[in-house]
């Protein structure tokens, strides 16, 4: 088996916050081997270095593996598993998607002309992935980046700009309301059906699974269902660093939860029932745009995101594009 070195790379879009490279870019050192490494060798390298890689993820918030021989969904799955990451079922998420291989899924299958705003994956439910992997099986002809944003820096800047509104959100938390269709609706960025969400057509069973999440369901005459979350924290403390993070889907809901069933302006409220101040949405959107990084995908790229530290989004694109995802419990 070939032993190869890996170097800290760079990308023109990469940013630095103090000594924190965002994202961290890792590339195989072509000069360290006579022949390029195989997928099996990349998997073995990931397994041997999983602890170091995890610590580097925590420091940066995001790691991009570029130039590694990850050539299929199976390679991607093996690489993720080698890092010691366990899969999290996609229960409670809003995006339409389907399984490709084992625990590898498509990303949001909403129309390509629709941008998806910044969010922490599944922040609208109590059980969410701690990490997320993305794999560029086929980059878009144009656009289709997955921009990322450091959540701790975002909330720090919001506190400086709107201290009173930020304090109110932190103290009260937020509640999300969304109407789920009976069947998947791929014309909507939040078109995942209640059948897919709860993995059953039995309304009693769906309600039982929702109750486990603290979610209330209200059945509608159309066969759709209104989902009302418990009050959830919107600003949390990341345990490793002690820094606050903007861990919510407030901006994404207010801007992007729109279709024939949903009014995004009514999708999120404070714990008191009061609507979120639009100034918060406007200000935070500007902050995110300012500090985010948008790397154009290269075929075979794998991006590992700490979902508790980093928000992500999706840029509009010209198809074809196929970016796959793996949601991790840890």
Phi, psi and omega in degrees: 000133181288132173261124183233155178266156177236135183250153168286117180264198179206167175214147182303331184276347184300143178241161177233129175244097189066233179265017181261111175280133184224111352279168169285131179246124180243135181223143175297144178274105183297333182282351184271353182222154178281327179232150180300146179294154176268172177298319179298323179289324177294321178295317179296321178297317180298317180295320182289337185244017188300321183291317178296317181296322178297317180294326178287327174298315181299321181290316184274317187101337180205139178232131175251122174265109186241132179088008177277151183280063177256102192246005182200164175303326179293317176300317180300313179300315180296321181296315179296313181298327179296335178278002177079023182265131178263145183285148173246125177299145182273074180249116180106350178285159186261341191277139171289130180197167178218163183281138179254313182202121180049245181258019177266130183234162169290157171276181184312124185264022178293162185307142187294340180279355183261119174288151175249121185292166180298139179198160166268131185303123175060030177293348181274002176229156184292332181253115187224161178288138176281326176226159178224140172245140172240145181228126181271086177288321177213101176298154180293158174299320179209138179073209177078016176295163173245082182299147179233154187217129178288114188292327180294320179288325178298313182289328177299318180287326178293320177300321180290325183276319184225071187298319184291314180295323179294318179299319182296317178295319180295320183285320187271331188074184184223158177234140182247139177233131183210141175263123180261133178286166179285329178238151180303138180238097183283000175276353185241140176292345177237039188269013178292129184284164175291333177296314178289321183298314183258001174056044177197154172258359180274116184296326179294316179293321177299316179295324178295316179293323178296320181298325177300326179275358183080014184263139177260137178248136175238112184283137183252155182301336182286348188097349174282173179218138175272127181252125182239116184283163168290170174288125183241152176298140178254335176233119183242168174256123178287122191297325185287320184260340184077006181271149175286146175229150180276070189269087180196178176242028186299308182294316180299317180293314184294326184263320194249349182276068184232129171197193184293344183256341192233137173256111185299333180292343179251009187281337184220136177228163171288169180301331180283350183098351179285143178288151178293137179300123179304335179296327177296316180298313182297314182293313181294324177300319178294319178298313180300317179297326183286322188255358183281164178233135181234097179271126172299135179292142168245144182305130179092352178301142169236127177244128181250121184243135169279104187294342178276344181250338192230131172271156174221165181213188175220130177277151174301159183207164172260118182288166007280153176208136177217100175252125182257162185223154174223122180265129185250137173295330186228000000 
